Amino acid sequence: MLIGAGITVVGLLVSVAWAEETRGRTLAETSALPGRSRRSAAGGERLREGDLERS
């Protein structure tokens, strides 16, 4: 039980240290963050900026 609690605390600390703050940003701004890759579920092609606004 304590091992699981320790793993959870370590995971929380790593997440807080590495995750970028997104409060106050729009969905489009957070989607454009570096390292983000969005693919459609059907064909696997990359979505271009503006594809979601058209639908």
C-alpha positions in Angstrom: 0.0 0.0 0.0 2.8 2.4 0.8 4.6 1.6 -2.4 1.6 2.5 -4.4 1.2 5.8 -2.5 4.9 6.5 -3.1 4.5 5.9 -6.8 1.5 8.2 -6.9 3.3 11.0 -5.1 6.3 10.7 -7.5 4.0 10.8 -10.5 2.2 13.9 -9.2 5.5 15.7 -8.6 6.8 14.8 -12.1 3.5 15.9 -13.7 3.6 19.2 -11.8 7.2 19.8 -12.7 7.0 19.0 -16.4 3.4 20.0 -17.5 3.0 23.4 -19.0 0.4 25.8 -17.5 -2.5 26.2 -19.8 -4.8 28.4 -17.7 -5.9 31.4 -19.6 -5.0 30.0 -23.0 -7.5 29.1 -25.7 -7.9 25.6 -27.1 -6.2 26.7 -30.3 -3.2 28.0 -28.4 -2.8 24.8 -26.3 -3.1 22.7 -29.4 -0.3 24.6 -31.1 2.2 23.9 -28.2 5.4 22.3 -29.4 5.4 18.5 -29.3 1.7 18.1 -29.9 0.7 15.9 -32.9 -3.0 15.5 -33.8 -4.1 12.8 -36.2 -7.6 12.0 -37.3 -9.0 8.7 -36.1 -10.0 7.5 -39.6 -7.2 8.1 -42.0 -4.2 9.0 -39.9 -3.4 12.2 -41.8 -2.2 15.2 -39.8 -4.7 17.9 -39.2 -3.8 21.3 -40.4 -4.4 24.5 -38.4 -7.9 25.6 -39.1 -9.3 22.2 -39.9 -11.4 22.1 -36.8 -12.8 25.6 -37.3 -14.2 24.6 -40.7 -16.3 21.7 -39.4 
